[in-house]
């Protein structure tokens, strides 16, 4: 019989319980909410208090931090960190190996190029039409 929850210890020594998501088998904290239509790679995880809406795709090794929110249809590439309290708008695309700081606002339809770093508190404009705006790679 398999375990329902995995226990993981944080750097602060706190134990958090995670469950495997039904679509992709990624780890989801017991107080996080991930829509069943979202794919969560088995090596991705979602921290406590985070919300991931439907039809999102979260790639290998990606980490959705505490209290972050992903709107419907968001694509998150591999090895991405979405910082605590960050909000990502409908249909936004975040390329692989990006680092998104805490409390960042990424607009609907925005595109963040691979290997980008977005600092804490930044705002990335989206697109009304859904056509992607692009943020170029950080120097």
N, C-alpha and C positions, 0 to 999 in steps of 0.2 A: 504494500500500500504506500503510495507517495504522500509526502507531506503537503498540506494545504498552504502553509506559510513557510517562508525562508526568513531566518533572523540574521540581520546584518548590524554590526556595531559601527557607529559613526566615530569620527576622530575625537569627538568629545566624550566617548565612552557610553553613549546612549544606544540601546538596542531598539531597532525598528523592525517591524514585521512587514514582509513583502509577499505578495501572491503572484503567481504566473498568470499573465494576461491570456485570454482564450484565443486571441488572434495574433500569433507570432511567438508567444511564450515569454515575452519580456517581463521584467520584474516591476510590480506596481505596489507602492506603499499602501498599507491598509486604509489610510485616510485620503488617498488620492482617488480621482475619478477618471477613468479612461473608457471612452465609448467602445462598445464591442465591434464597431465597424472599422476602428483604427488598427493598423498593423504596427506592432511593437516588436522589433527584432529581439531574439532571445538574449542578446548581450546588452540590450538597452534597459534603462530603468527610469522610473518616475517617482520622485520624492513626495513626502507627505504634503497634503494640501494642494497639490497641483491638479489642474483640470485639463484633459485633452479631449476635444470634441470629436465628432464623427468624421470618417473618411480621411484621417491624417495618416501619415507614414513616417515612422521614426526608425532611422537606420542603426546599423550595428555600432555598439559601443557608445551610443548617445545617452546623455543624461539630462533629464528635465528636472530642474531643481525645485525646491520648496515654493509653493504658492504661485508657480508659473501657470500661464493659461495659453493653450493653443486653440484657436478658433477652427471651425470646420475646414477641411481640405488643405491643411498645412503639410508641407513636405520638409522633413528634417533629414539631412544626409548622415553619413557615418561619422562617428567620433566628434559629435557636436556637444557643447555644453550650453544649455539655455539657463541663464542665471535666475536666482530667486526673485520672485515677484514680476518677472518679465511677462509681457503680453504680446502674442503674435497673432496678427489679423488674418482674416479669411483668405485662403489660397496663397499665402506667402510661401516662399521657397528659401530654405537656408542650406547652403552648400556644405559639403563635407569639411571637417576639420575646423569649423568656426567656433569662436568663443564669444558668447553673448553675455555681457555683464548683467548685474542685478538691476531690476526695475527699468528695463529697456522697453520701449514701445515700438513695435514693428508693425507698420500699417498693412492693410489688406492688399494683396497682390504684389507686395514688395519682394525683391530678390536680393539675397545676400550672397555674394560670390564666395566660392570655396576659399578656405584659409583666412577668412576675414576675422578681425577682432573688433567688437563693438563695445565701447566703454560703458560703465555703469551710468544709468540715467539717460542715455542717449535716446533720440527719437529718429526712426528710419521711416521716411514717407512711403506710402503705398501708392496704388493706382486705382482710380475710380473704375476704369474699364477692365481691370483685371490684367491688363498688359503689364509686364514686369518692369519695375524700376530696378536699377541695378546699383548696388553699392560695391565699388571696386575694392580689391584686396588692400588691406592695410600695409603700409610701407614697412 
